[in-house]
Structure formats: structure tokens, C-alpha cells
Amino acid sequence: MPTKHREVYYDKFRELFGHEFADIDTEYVFYDSYKEAPGLLDGKQKKYDVVVFACAEAYRFTISRLKAEIPWFYVPVTDASLYRGLLLAQRTGWDLGRLSFDTYEESVLREVYDELKYPEKKLHIKCYLANSSNPDHELNVYNFHRNHYADADGCSGCITSLSGCATLMETANVPHILAHPSLDEIRECVRNAKGWILSAMDTGSNIAVVSVDIGLPPDYIVIDDSDFGASATRLKVMEIIYRYAANVSGAVFEIGSSGYVIVTTAESIKKTSDNFRHCELLDWLTRECTNVISIGIGSSVSASNAVRLSKSALRKCMALGKSGSVVMLDDKSIYTIEARKTSEEGKCGMISYCEKVAAKTNIGVETIARVITTLSREHTKCFTAKSLADALSISRRRASRLLECLEMAGYATTTGKEFCGKKGRPSRIVEILLNT
């Protein structure tokens, strides 16, 4: 973790390990610049069970230069961090329509502003998104923020998720806010790391290891890693991976720039795959990006054997030359799974369908996609605001607004009311009429 911003990183980690995870032995390693991280870890990995990076930029820079010999985790930047940053910017008196950001996709930012009811015509935000494994990444981001702030028609402040960039702006007196992780977000990362340690022990229960490779898109010619499109795709894939891991109560760690491993139980995989008849993760990924998706799933009572089977399944899947998933079990059973076809109008596909719905409802494309996958997962199209909020992990207020927008555009209809107890107002039951 970075030496500076101790209250954001070190104090929170120390609080967690001192109280909730007191059974785990920890060692804190500090750097002044994230570029020091590979040297600090080189030759010392085997003394640990797992490594947790407090900042994503240090993780991505390190994994591009050093092979992971044990599982590596990092605390991801989430929408919650963004909302906290915007709230602080509002309290500081900044013009929310004139801010510069990094890390977050512009589509995500615009969706957040739309949820905040901010007028589109007053929105003049700038967003920097590029390859974080570049050794000059934080300096490039700093220059972007500084130059945008210095422009005559520039921003009133900068929101960054990069601790090193925040330090540079602090030195140069550039108004900024560090969108840092909350205690809950750090807690979830530590839980994943601990989950890996526990699942890696041969406890006699069936362990499932999911290996994912995000290959090149079919129309690949030349893609620069610093290209905005490539970075945006990578962030979208990461969001889906972590969302799926949450669904199966699994722990995630990343392999290079295009590989992921999820460790969970065979029972969790069976529940979400209808006994290996389909693969929810494969469906989500093929709907959201044009890359060739290869997923290998191995299951065994032994963690080491589950890893071996998963790697074999991934190799077998990659040999197919198209997106798919292969499952290999202890009893030598093998399942080959293809992505489920969608039933949208004509040949427009899921992404075009979501864009069409988004245009009519004023809801973000990614939110529409999340609602559609939720309908498939929950095997129902009828929700109250509370049940939809629980399914999407969003606030009840936001879920109510989603249902209202869908209903106004003809994509939902009220079918009844739900009464909870003798007091209180009944909740509307709304049927969502989106294609799944």
C-alpha cells in the first residue's frame, strides 16, 4: 500500500485485521510510488499465502512485470467510491458538471449523473481511461487533470482513484478528491482472500475452480493496450467477473491482463448452471464483448486437483476456437457448454437490444443488461421495488425509479400489490416485459 494517505488505506486495514480478522497474520509493505511494488515483492512471494494490493494501479503494474506465484488480490474501485467523491465535491462547492475523472468509464459517469437528475446540457465532464500498467500512468493522469483544470473552460476540481496522482495534485495545489475504498469494500476483498486460503485446504468438500481467458476479438487487427476501447472492454469484463463471483460466493484473482480464476464450491456452480447445462458467466461475457471467451471449470474434493482439471478444461475449450465453456469433474465427466442465444428482434443481438431499450427508457445500457440477466437468474419477471433492489444490489429508491421508467416506456406493467403486515402501504408488484 502507498506510504501516504494512511487514513485511507493503512488505518482501515489495521482496524479490520485487529478486530474482524485477528486470526490472520499480516505484514504491511509500503511504497512511495506504485512502480516500486514489483521489486518489493520479487523473491518474497512464497513467504505469504496471498498478497492483497490496496490499490488497483499497483496490482496492474506489478502483474505486468512479475509472475504471480501465489494468489494476488486488490481492492477494486466501485461506484460507491464515486458517489462518495461526488458528495464531497458538492459539499466543497464545486460545479459538479465541470469535473475531470480517471478510472471510470464515461458511460458509467453519465449514468450516475442521470440518476442524480443532473441536466445533460450542463454536463461538461472529462474522463481519462488508459493502460494502468504503463510506468508513466499516474504522471499521465496527473497531467490530464492539471491541464484540464488550467484550461479557461476547464474543470472546477478533479476526482481520482489513484493515490499517487492525488499526491502529485496535492503538491501542485490542484483541487482534487481521492475516491478511496470504504471499509466495507476492503472487508470484502479480505474476505475473498481468506476464502481462497480456506478453499485451498483439502477439507473433503468439493471445490470448483473457474479459469477464464478473454481472447482477442474475431476482427482483431491491431489493438494498443493504451487504447480507450481496449481499456473500457477490460473494465467491463472485470465488472462481470466480480459480479459472477459474488453470485457463486467465490474468490477472484487475476492472471495477466486477460485471465481470471474464481474459486468457489461445486454446489454453487451447479445451482447457477442447472447442473452444467449452461454457464451464466459465459452468457454475460459473450453478450457484453466481442472477444473469444474460454472458460474451464474443474471440480474435485482436492483443491490441487480442481486447479489441474480447470486448467485442462480451459485448454480444451481454447482449442475449440470459439467462445464456450468446458467442465471437467473428478469422475472424468466432461461437459461442453455453448453460450445461450438471445431472442431479441431480428439480428440486432443483446447489446443492440439493450441500447434500444435504454434510448426509450432513459436508463443506462449496462443497467438494462443487468436487469435482463437478473430476470434469467431469478426465473421470474415479477418484482416489487424491494425484491428488485435486493436482486440488483442497489437502493430501493433506485429500483423504484427503474420500474417507473420501464413502465412509462411500456417495458413493465403493474400486476398486483403485496401486503406486508397490517400496517404500512402495500408494495406494487411489477412484471418486467424485457426479452431474456
N, C-alpha and C positions, 0 to 999 in steps of 0.2 A: 504494500500500500504506500501511497505518497507520504513523504515526511510532513508536508504541510496539510492544512485542513484536518487537523487531528480530531476536532469535534465532529466532523462529518464521517470519518472512517474509523480511526483507532478507538475513540471513546465508545462508539457503538459496538464494534466487535468485542472490545474488552468487557462491556456490560453483558453481552449475550453469553460469552464463554465463562464469565464469572458467575452467572446465575442459571440460565437455562441449559447450558451445555458444559457444565462443570466437570463432566466425566471425560471430556476430550482434552488431551494435552495439546497445547498450541505454541507456536513460535511465530513472532511477528518480524517480518523482514521489510525494511523501509527503503525507498529510493527517492532521490531528488528529482530525477527525470525517468519517465517510463522506459527510456532506452537503456537504462541500467538493469532492467529486470532479467533479461536472458543471462547476463553474467552472474547475477546474484543467485540464480537457480541452477546454473550449469554445474554438473557433477555432484549435486546435493539432493537430487530428487528422491533417491531411494531411502533417505532417512525419514521420509514422510509417508503417510497413507494417501493423502490427497493434498493438492495445492489449491487455495482459494485466492483469486485475484480480486481486490476491492474495486478495481477499475477495469472496464472493458478494453480501453486502449492499451493498457499494459499487457493484458492477456493476448490480444490480437498481434501485437508487435512481437511478443515472446514466441508464440506458436509459429510465427513465420520464420523464426530463426533457430528454434530449439525443438527437438523431438520430445513429445510428451511420453515419459516412461511410466508415469502413473496418471490417474485421472486429474484433470485440471478443471476447475470451475471458476466462474466470475459472476459478480453481482450485475445483472443486466439493468439497463436504463429503461424504465417503464413510463407509461402515460401518467402515472401518479406523480412521478418526479416532475414531469412537465407541468401538470396542474399546479403543483406547489410553487414552481418557479413563476408561473403566470400570476398566481395570487400575490406573491411577494412583489412582483413588478407593479401590480395595481396599487398595492399599499405604498409603494415607493413613489407613486405618482407618474410613472412612465406612460407614454402613449402606447397602449397595447397593440395598436395597428401598425406601429413602426418599430419592430424589434428584429434582431438577427438571431438565428439559431444555428446549432450544429447537431449532428447525430440523427435528429428526427426527419422523416420524410415530409416533404411539403404537403402531400395529400393528407397525412396524419394531422399536421398542424392546422390545415384548413378545416378538417372535420372537427377538431377541438374548438376552433373559433366559431364554427357553425353552431355547435352545441351551446356555446356561451352567448349565442344570439348577437354576435358581433357583425355589423354591417359589412357586406362584401366590398362595397365601393370604398370603404375607408381602410381596407386591408392592404398594407404595403410591406409585407414581411420578406426577409431574405433567409435562405437556408443553405448551409454548406454540408454536403454529404460526399465523402470520398474515401479512398483506401486508408484505413487507420493503421495498416502495417508499414506505411511509409515512415522512415525515420524522421522526416520533417513534418509529420502530420499536424502536431499541435502548433508548430510555428506557422504553418499554412492557415490553419483555422484562426489563429490569433490575428494574422494579417488581414484575413477576410473580415473579421469583426471590427478591427481597428479602422480599416479603410471605409467600411460601411458606416461606421459611427462618424467618421470625419467628413463624409460627403455632406454637401449643403442640404440635400434632400434625404439625409441618412436616417439612422435609427435613433431612438431615444435611450436604448440600452441593449445589452446582449445577454442571451441565456445560453450557457454552455454546460455540457455534461462532462467536460474534460478538465480535470483538476489542474493539470499543467498549464492549460490555456487560461484558466481563471487566475493562476498565479501571475502569468505574463500581463494580463489585463489589469490586475491589481497594481503591478509595478508601474504601468503606463497610465494609471488613473482613467482607464476606460470603464464606464459604468457597466457592471455585469452582475449576473446571478449564477451561482453554481447549482444546476439541477441535480442534486445529490440523492442517493438512495435513502429510503426510510429504514427505520429499524425493522419493520416487517419484511421489507424486500431483502435485507441482509439475512434475517432469520430464515427466510425461505431458501436462500442459497446454501446456508449452513446445513439446513435440514436435508437438502439434496445430497450434499457432500457426505453427511453422516449416513444417509440412506445407501449410498454406494458402499461405504465401509461395511455396513451390516449385510447387504445383499451379496457382497463378495466373499463372505464367510460361508463355508459349506454347512448349512444348517439343516439340510434334509428337505427343505421346501423347494418347489420348482421355481427356478429363476429364469427369466426371459431377458435376452439381450437383443436390442433392436439396433442394427447398424444401417446407417443411411448415407448414400452417396448422391450428391447433387451434381450430375454430369453436365456436359455442355449442351446448349440448345441445339435442335436439329439444323437450324440455319446458321450455325456458328461460322464466322469467318475470322474476325479479329476482335477480341474484347480486351480492352485495357482495364486492369484491376482498379484503376483510379476513376474509371468511367462512372458517371452517376447512375446509369441504368443498372450496371452490374452490382453496385453497392446497394441500390434500392431492392433488387431481387434478393440479395443476401440477407438484408434485414427482414424482408417479408418471410423468407424461408425460416429464419431464426424464430420469428414470432410463432409460426405454425408448429415448429418442433417443440417449443416450450409449452405451447397450448396443449398439444397432444400429450406431452409428458405429464402435464397436470391432470389430464383426463385418466391416465393409467397409473397415477401416483408413482411416477418414475423419476429417476435422477438423470440429468443430461450432462454430457461433456462433449466438447467439440474436437474434431481431428482435422487439423489444417483449415483451409478456407471453404471446403465443400463437404466435409464429413462430420457426422454426428453419431453418438452412441447413447441410447436410452436404456437404463437398467430398471427393470420392474419385475413383476411376478407373472407366471404363465396364466394365472387366473384372470388378472387384469386384462391381458391381451385377448384372451378368449371372449371375455364379456363384450369388448368393443369390436371384435371381429366376427361375431356369430360363429365361433368355433373355426376360425381361419377361413371363412367363406369370402371375406373381403378384408380390406385394410383401410381403415379410416384415414390414417396418415397419408397413404398413397393417394387417396381420393382428394384430400385437401391440397396436397402439393401439386398434383397434376392440374388442378383447377386454377391454381394461382401463378404458375410459371411454366415456361416452355421447355425448361431443361429436362434431360432424361433422368428420371428418378429411379434409383435402385435401392431396394430395402431388403435386407436379410435379417430374418428373425430366428434365433436359436433358443431352445428351451431345454433345461436339464436340471436335475437336483444338484448338480455341481456347478458352481459359478464358472470355473475354468472351462468346463465342457460346454456350457452355454455360450461362452465367448467364442470357442472354437467352432461350434455349429453356426453361430451367427456370421462369422467371417466366411465360412464355406458357403452359406446360403447367399451372402452378398456377392461372392464371386460368381456363383451360378446365375444369379439374377442379372449381373452386369453383362454376362455372356449372351443374354437374350437380345441385347442391342436395342431394347425399347423399355419404356417405363413399366415397372412391375414390382412384385414382392415375392420372395421365396421364403418358406418356413421349413425349418428342419428340426425334428424332435428327437428325443433320446431313443425312441423305439424305431428309429430310421424312417419314420413317416416324413414325406415331403409334400408340401402344398405350393402350387404356383398360383399367384393371385394377380389379376389384371385390374386396372382402375375401372370403377363403375362409370358407365356412360351416363351423361346427364340427359334430361328430357326437355331442354329448352327449345324454343321455337326455331325451326329451320336448322341452320348450321352455325348459329351465332355463338354457341358454347356458353359455359358458365360465366366467364368474365364479361362477355358482351351482354349477357342477360342481366348480370348484376349492375352493369353500367346503365342499362335501360331503366331498371327499377330505381336506381339511385337518382337518375335525372327526373323521374316523375315524383319521387318522394322527398327529395332534398336530404336524403340520408347518404352517408359516405359509402363508397363501393365496398370497402373492407367490412363495414358493419353489416351490409346486406349479405355478404358471403358468410359471415359468422352466424347470422340468423338462419340461413339455409342449412348450414352444416349442423346447427343445433336441432332443427326440425328432424333431420335424418337420424341424429344420435338419440333423441328423446322419443322417437317413434310416435309423435303426436304433433298436431298443428294448433292445438288449443292451449292458450296460456292466459294467466292473469298477469298483471304488471309484476307482481312479486315473483311468480314462478319463472317468468322470462328473465327477470333481473338475476335470479339465482343461477339459471342455466347459462347466462352470458357473463356472469361475474361482473355486473355493472350495478349502478344505483337504481333503486326503484323509480326514482323520478325520471331518469334517462330511459328506462324501459317503458314507462307510460308514454313518454314523448315518441318513442319508436312506434308503439302501437297506434298512436293517434295519427302519425304521418302515414303509416301504411294504410290505415283505414280511409283517410282522406283521399288517397290515391287509388283506392279500390283494391288494394292488396291484402285487406283484412276486413273482417266483419264481426260484430258482437253477436255471440250465440247464446248468452245467458249471464247469470250472476252467481257468485259464490258467497255464501254467508258463513262467517266465522264467529260463532258465539251469538249471544243475544244483543250485544252492544256493537256499535261501530257500523260504518257504512259498508254495504256489500261491494265486492270487487267484481268488475266486469270480466267475463270470460270471452276472449277474442280468438277467433280462428284466423290464422295467418295463411293467406292464399298464394304463397310463393311456390314455384316449381322446385322440387327436390330430386 
